[in-house]
Amino acid sequence: MLEISGLTWAVTIGLIVLLLAVDLVLAAWRPHRIGFREASLWSVFYILVAVGFGVWFATAHGGGFGAEYFAGYIVEKSLSVDNLFVFVIIMTTFLVPEEHQHKVLTFGIVLALIMRGIFIAVGATLLSLFSFMFLLFGLLLIYTAVQLFRHRNEDPDVENNVVVKTARKLLPVTDDYVGGKIFTRIDGKRMATPLFVVLVAIGGVDLLFALDSIPAVFGVTEQPYIVFTANAFALLGLRALFFLVKGLLDRLVYLSAGLAVILAFIGVKLILHWGHVDISASIPEVPTPLSLGVIIGILVIVTVASLVKTRNDPSAKAHAGALHGHKEPGTD
C-alpha cells in the first residue's frame, strides 16, 4: 500500500489551492478574451506541473505507483476533453461573453474538484470495505460506455437539464450578464444573472462526469492519493485547454466512440480484478503498463482517424455524446 504522510497531503492540496487561487484572481482582476498564445503558454505550464509532479512521485514512491499516476492522469485528461465539448455547448447555449468565460471555467473547475474530492473519499471507503464494489464500478463503466457509444452522435440537452430548469424557476434571472456578476440588485430586488445559471449547468455536468471519471481512475489505481492528484492536475489544465482547442473540437469526430471503448476496457479490468480477488487467483488481471499502452493507443487512433475523416469530409462534425438520447425540437 502507498503510505502518504499528512504533510505530503497538506503540501499537495496547498499547491492545488494556490494554482486555483491564481486562476480565480486573474479571472476577477483582468477579465479578457483569452488568445491562442496565452492559452498555449498556460496549457504547457499545467502539463509541465503535472509531469513534474509525476516524476517526483515516481522517484519518491517507486515506478509502479508512478505508472499508476500517469495512467490515471491520461484517463482523466482524455475524459476532460469530453467535458470541453459540453462546456462549449453551455457557453454557446447561454451566449456567455468571451471576457467572462475564463471566470465560468475556473469556478466550474473548483466545483468539479470539490465534487470529485467527495466521490474519491466515498469510493475509497467503499472499496476498502466491500471488494464487490469493483464489480459494481466495472458494470457502471460498461453501462456508461454502451450508452455513450449508442448516443455518440448527440449532444447533452443543456436547456432541459432538470437542475437548470429548477434554478430558473426558483430564482428571478436578469436578461444580461451585468458586468460578469453572479447576483445583482435591480429596483431593490435581488436577482441572479445568467452567469449563475451557467455555473449551475456546469456544476450539474461536473457531477455527472464525476460519477464516471472516479470509477474510471479507480480502475487503474486503488490509491486515493493518486486518484485525487490525477483528477486535480487534469482539471487544473482544463481552463487553458478550453481556449486552446475549442476551435479544434469539432474535428474530433470519433472522440466519444474512443472514450466509450476506454471506459469499457477499464470496466472489464475492474471486473477481472474483482474476480481475481473474490473468485479465483487464476483469473488474470490487467497490469498497469498494459492499461497505459491501451489507453494511449486508443487516443492516438481516435485522433488520427478523426483528423483524416474531417479532412476528407469537411462537413463531418464532432459531438460530445450523451448518456441518454433526447428528441430534437419539432420531432415526434
N, C-alpha and C positions, 0 to 999 in steps of 0.2 A: 504493500500500500504506500501511496505517496504521503509523506509527512510534511505538512506546511505549517510553519510557526505562525503565531498570532501577529508577530511583527511583519512577516512577509505578506500576510493578508492585508494588514493595515497599510503598508507601503504601496502595494498593488492597487488597492481601492483608492488611496490618496492620489496616485498617478492618474488614474482614470477620471477621478473627480476634477483634478486640475485641468486635464485636457478638455473636459466638458465645460468647465468654467471659462476657459479661454474662448471656446466656441460661442458660449452664451454672451460673453462680454463683447466680442466682435460683432455678433448679430445685433445687439442692442445699441452699441456705440456708433457703428457705421453701417447702417443698412444700405446695401447697394447691389447692383447686378453683378453676379459672380462670373468673371470671364474665364475663357479656356485656360489661359496661363496660370491664373490664380488657383483654379480648380486642380490643374495638373500638379502644381507645387504642393498643395495640401494633400492630394492623393498619395504622392510619392512619400511625403513626410509620414503619413499614418501607416503606410505599408512598411516603411523602414522601422518605425516604432514597433510594429507587430513582429517583424522578422528579428529585430534586435532583442526583443523580449524572448522570442523562441530560442534564439541562440544562447542567451543567458540561462534560460530554463533548462535546455538540454545539457549545458555544461554543468549546472548545479545539481540536477536531479537524474541525469542519465539520458542516453539517446532514445531509449524506449518511450519514456514519458515525453521527450521532445517530439518524437514522431507522432504521438497521440495529439499533442498540442497543434502541430502543423496540419494534421488531418482534420481535426475539429475546426481549425481556423478556415481551411479551404472550404469545408462543408458550409460553414456559416456565411462565408463570403459569397459563395455561389447562391445560397438561398437569399442573401441580402440583395442581390441583383434583381431577384424577382420582386422584392419589396419596392425597388425603384420603379418598376412598372406601375405598381399600384399608387406610389407617391405621385408619379406623373399624371395618372388618371385623376387623382384627387385635386392636384393643383389646377388641372385643366377644367375639371367639373366646376370648381368654385372660383375660377378666374383669379387665382392668387397673384397679386402683383409681384414681379421678379424681385423687387427690393425687399420683400417680406418672406420670400421662400427660404432664405437662409435661416431665419428665426423659426419658421414652422418645422423645418427638418431637424434643427437642434433640439427643440422641445420634444419632437417625435422620438428622437434617439434617447433622450432622458427617460421618457415614458417606457420605451422598449426595454431599457436596461433595468428599470425598476421591476417591470413585469417578469422579465426573464430571470432576475435575481430570485424572485419569489418562486417561480417554477423550478429553478435549479435546486433550491433548498427543499422544496416538497418532493421533487423527483429523486434526489439523492437519498432522502429519508425513506421513501417507499422502496427504492432498490435495495437499500441496506436491510430492510425489514422483511421484504417479500420478494424472493427471487422470481416468482411468476410474473412480476411486473415487466421483466424483459420480454416475456411473451406478449403481454398486453401492448407494450410500446411498439414491438415489432408489428403486431397486427394493425395498430393505429397508423403506422407509417405506410404499410402496404395498402390500406384502405385509402389514405390520402393520396398515394401515388396513382392508384387506379382512377380516383375522381379527378385528379389534376390532369391525367392523360386524356380522360374522356372529354374534359372541357378545356383542353389546351388552346383552343382557338377562340376562347371567350375572355371577357374581362369582368372583374367583380363589379356588381351593381352598387356603386357608392351611394347614390342619392336615396335608394330604397333600403339602405342598411338600417336595421332596427335601432341601433344606437344613435345614428344621425337623425332619424325621424323623431325619436324621443326627445333629443336635445332641442330640435326646432319647435316641438310642441310645448315644452316646459319653459323655454326662455324666449323673450322677445329679442329678435335679431335685427340689427341695422342693415341698411341696404348697401353701405360701403364699408371699407376697411378702417376708416377713421385713423389714418396715420399708423396703422400697424398695432393698435391697441387691442387687447382681448376683451375688455369691458369698457364701457363709457357711460356718460350720463347725457341724456337728451331731454330737455324740458323737465329736469329734476328726476327723471325716471332712469333707473339703472338698466342698461341693455347690454347684451352680448353683441360682439361684432362677428362677421363671417369667419374671422380668424379663429374664434373659439370653436365654431362648428368644424372647421378644418382640423383643429387639434383633436377634437373628439373622434373624427373619422380616422385619423392616423392612429390614435390610441386603440380604437377598435380593431384596426388592421394589425397593429403590433401584437395585440392579444391573440389573434388567430394565428399569426406566424409563430408566436412563442409556443403554441400548442404543438406545432410540427417541428420547429427547429430544436427544441430542447430534447425530445426523444431522439432526434437525428444525431445530435452530437453525443448523447449518451451511448449511441451505437458504436462510436469509435473510442470512447473512453468512459470509465466509471468514476473518474476523479472529479469531484465538484469544483476544485480549483481550476483544473484545465477547462472544464465546461464553461465556467464563468469567464475566464480570461479569453478563450476563443470567441465567445459571444461578444464580449466587451470590445475587443480590438477590431473585430469585424464590423461592429456597429459604429465605432468611432470614425471610421473612414467612409461611412455611408453618405454623410452630408456632402463631402467633397466629390465623391464618386457620382452623386446625382447630377451635379453641374457638369462633370466631365463627360459623362456618357449618355445624357438624356437625349442627345441628338442621334445617338447610335442604337438606342434600344429597339427602335422599330426594325432593325436589321437582324436581331437575334431571334429569328422566327422559330427555331427549334429549341429554344431555351427551356420552355415549360415541359416539353417532352423529355429533355435531358434531365431536368430536375426530378421528374416523375421516376425515371429509371434509377437515379441516385437514391431517392427515398425508398424505393422498392428494394434495392440492393442492401441498404442499411437495415431495413426491416427484416429481411431474410437473415442478415448477420446477427441481429438481436435474437431471433428465434432459435438459430443454431446455438448461440451462447446459452440460452435457457435450456435447450435440450442437452447440451454438454454438461451443464451443472446439475440439472434436476433429473435427467433420464439416464444417460449413459456417457461415460467419458470417451466412448468410441465415436460419438457424433463429432464430426470435425468442426473447428472454429475457423473464422476468417481472420488471419493475422493483420495487424495494423498496417505494415508496409504494403500488403496486397490491397487493402482498402484504399490507402492513399493513392496507389497507382491506378486503381479502377476509377476513382473519383476524378482524378486529373485527366485520365484518358477520355472519359465521357465528356468532360467540359471542353477539351480540345476538339474532339469530333463534332460536338454540337456547334461550337463557334465557327469552325471551318465550313461545315455543311451549311450553316446559316448564311455566311458571307457569300458562298458560292450560289446559294439559292436566290438571294436578293440581287446578286449581280446578273444572273440570268433572267430573273423575273422581278423587275423593279416595283411591280405592283404588290408583291408579297409584303405583308405587314405582320409584325410580331404581336402577340397578346400575352397578358400576364398569366392567363389561366385562371380557372375558378374551381372551387370545390363543389359548387352546386350550379347547375345550369339555370339560366333565367331567360325569360322571354323578352325579345326586343319590343319596343313600343310599336303598336299597330299590328302585332301578330296575334294569332288566336291562341 
